[in-house]
Amino acid sequence: MAVFVFIEHREGKLMDISFESLSAAQKLNDTVVAVVAGENVSDLAEKVAKYADKVIVAEDPKIDTNNEAYTRVLNELIKKEKPKVVIMGHSSMGMDIAPALSVDLGLPIATDVVKINPEGGKIKVTRSIYNGKVLADYNLKNADTYIITIRAGEFSADDLKEKNGKIEIVDSLLKDEVADKKFVGYVQPVVGAVDITQADILVSVGRGIKDKENIPLAEELAKTMGGVLSCSRPIVDYGWLPKERQVGTSGKTVKPKLYLALGISGAFQHVAGMKGANMIVAVNKDPKAPIFSVAQYGIVDDILKVIPALTQKVKEIKG
Ligand SMILES: Cc1cc2nc3c(=O)[nH]c(=O)nc-3n(C[C@H](O)[C@H](O)[C@H](O)COP(=O)(O)OP(=O)(O)OC[C@H]3O[C@@H](n4cnc5c(N)ncnc54)[C@H](O)[C@@H]3O)c2cc1C
């Protein structure tokens, strides 16, 4: 039985979620078949082949960055190859393609999955619900093929094993141009002066900071520690810090040596962007805050007390 992995790529680059999807597929101990579709994708297929038993390449300029086109290609391939599982990212692309496939082919779907457990011929999945407070197991009803989208950051690409699979080029599976949906172009965000993805130390503030007036407190701590200030999404929504400082699924993915989370609850959209940090220290007045489940060290207290105390201590240590 094969496990299909839909490979996401953009402007000639493979997206991180593609490697995470391959990692999820490898854990099922089945034949991993990656599907790479689009225009000029042979280089990408070679990179992917390192981690798959087989790569199916559907090269066609008509496919060109159009989710409807990818859906039609996958639809044809699933009907032909009948994989046991189809895995893709719970990204904006996966959220568009996977439900459409499920409806078109009448297949069960599990979305935003954090764990996949095969049991005999059946598939059980785990989803994290209520903002990360509950992990729920689901049994999927018996079917020939299951469609699963995985949450970013849950299946580490570091676990990937090398496979060096073969590449199979298939004839274009897109019979007609997609007439009702056209790709117009990418709009790149403006590159800011600060790149939080490059920082070794991130001091990150969340809604617990309470007021814009308190941001300089955290800024001073970041500066004293030789780090950079980042934040959760509400802080950007309030206009207290610019978007380039936001960590999370709709912000940046960061992997600093130290991530200090101050007054951040630990919603999965935030955690997905920072759980790859080497060391996570969280300060939160709520001992049950989900952020403590990803932190190595935690302080249960008011950040408005802890931040000045930490700044003072670091200053003392640095002399
Ligand atoms: C499509 C989508 C995309 C999203 N993308 C992102 C994203 O990229 N990044 C992101 O961060 N969020 C994102 N979110 C929002 C996310 O769901 C959460 O709402 C957000 O992360 C919560 O931010 P927070 O932890 O700062 O605030 P809250 O959830 O309000 O948590 C504040 C925390 O501060 C603590 N606190 C309060 N006062 C103090 C104090 N004085 N001292 C110590 N602790 C205190 C509280 O106990 C609480 O745990 C997204 C949501 C959606 C729907």
The ligand as a Gaussian input file, in Angstrom:
#p B3LYP/6-31G(d) Opt

LIG

0 1
 C       -6.036000      31.795000      11.071000
 C       -5.344000      32.212000      12.348000
 C       -3.998000      32.445000      12.313000
 C       -3.352000      32.845000      13.478000
 N       -2.001000      33.071000      13.439000
 C       -1.358000      33.404000      14.573000
 C        0.054000      33.595000      14.573000
 O        0.715000      33.526000      13.535000
 N        0.642000      33.905000      15.751000
 C       -0.035000      34.020000      16.918000
 O        0.571000      34.301000      17.956000
 N       -1.377000      33.836000      16.945000
 C       -2.046000      33.545000      15.798000
 N       -3.394000      33.407000      15.840000
 C       -4.109000      33.766000      17.066000
 C       -4.094000      32.653000      18.111000
 O       -5.174000      31.786000      17.922000
 C       -4.204000      33.240000      19.527000
 O       -5.373000      34.023000      19.616000
 C       -3.006000      34.114000      19.904000
 O       -1.790000      33.407000      19.708000
 C       -3.120000      34.472000      21.383000
 O       -2.105000      35.392000      21.663000
 P       -1.628000      35.565000      23.168000
 O       -1.109000      34.269000      23.687000
 O       -0.708000      36.740000      23.176000
 O       -2.951000      36.043000      23.903000
 P       -3.918000      35.247000      24.878000
 O       -4.356000      33.943000      24.316000
 O       -4.969000      36.214000      25.279000
 O       -3.008000      34.906000      26.124000
 C       -2.502000      35.846000      27.004000
 C       -1.771000      35.085000      28.105000
 O       -1.158000      35.996000      28.962000
 C       -1.347000      35.551000      30.293000
 N       -1.280000      36.758000      31.115000
 C       -2.171000      37.777000      31.173000
 N       -1.714000      38.732000      31.997000
 C       -0.516000      38.312000      32.469000
 C        0.443000      38.855000      33.324000
 N        0.285000      40.072000      33.886000
 N        1.553000      38.119000      33.610000
 C        1.746000      36.887000      33.065000
 N        0.878000      36.332000      32.225000
 C       -0.240000      37.040000      31.913000
 C       -2.682000      34.855000      30.318000
 O       -2.727000      33.911000      31.374000
 C       -2.709000      34.209000      28.951000
 O       -2.177000      32.882000      29.003000
 C       -4.058000      33.002000      14.692000
 C       -5.437000      32.733000      14.706000
 C       -6.069000      32.355000      13.556000
 C       -7.539000      32.082000      13.607000

